[in-house]
């Protein structure tokens, strides 16, 4: 029987400038949907797990379009609440070479930011569920979302459901002090903590030494020590940190490290990929989806890490938020075939 996983957060309407054009040039936008927890749910459905997404969306046609998009990729809308006035929007300008990508949010007062505790019965939702995932984006939506998230974590812990959190700090949504005051107490519920090079500093106040992501200068040992510090301070079962070396907007080094209590008693770094980027948005979510899948289905957590990094590397070669890479394609790359030869 397939494992059952649920994620909770916001799915947004994504409006992207065509190709590599700038916002000021755009005469039209490419339309799709995306959002951290929704992206993870799609990945997990794509790998064959029973995947659910919990959010609140308006009853109008744009809200329904978001639901339809999730259904298209096998995610259940069973727990989606309908109500509120609007769906969040984000605008994306894709960068290239030395020009960075840009994101502009239009998500104030979105439906999910108005969600209330009385609308959600987490006890019923978590019956028979194996895994619950959320990110630091959800509590940044405001007090109402924070209250619902706290109840979700309490109920998941009581039900014996594994809980993962991707710290995912967003400076355009809240300050570092606001994030740390909310995120630190929530860590007591988390079993698997996922972060990138900067999230631990912004969300939890822990910083790796002697690393500069803008200069592609990552100190591996510093991140090993950071993973150990996180695991010790918060008693996480597993800590995973993605390591992005940004040579330019078009080319990145991509790897990750993992520290857990099962197979990796000391931090372990994956193989590194040199990625020619098509769309990096959703890359971290693809990693998370791959890691959750690996931890649920593989006996060796080192294999889980390699699967997650391979999944994320492949996702960044396709446009859109969602990871539409197949299980076989991920396994092929994770096992060493990155030749890119035509499959025919």
Protein Blocks (a to p, Z undefined) as FASTA:
>chain_A
ZZddddddddddddddehjbcfklpgbdcdddddfklmmmmmmmmnopacdddddddfbl
klmmmmmmmmmnopafklpccedjbdcdddddddehjbccdddddfehifklmpcfklpc
fklmmgopabdcddfklmmnojklmmmmmmmmmmmmmnopacdddfkpafklbcfklmmm
mmmmmmmmpmbdcddfklmmmmnopacehiafknopacfklmmmmmmmmmmmnopabdcd
dddddfbfkbccdddddddfklmmbccdddddddddfblghklmmmmmmmmmmmmmpcbl
klmmmmmmmmmmmmmmpgcjbdcbdfklmmmmmnopanopacZZ
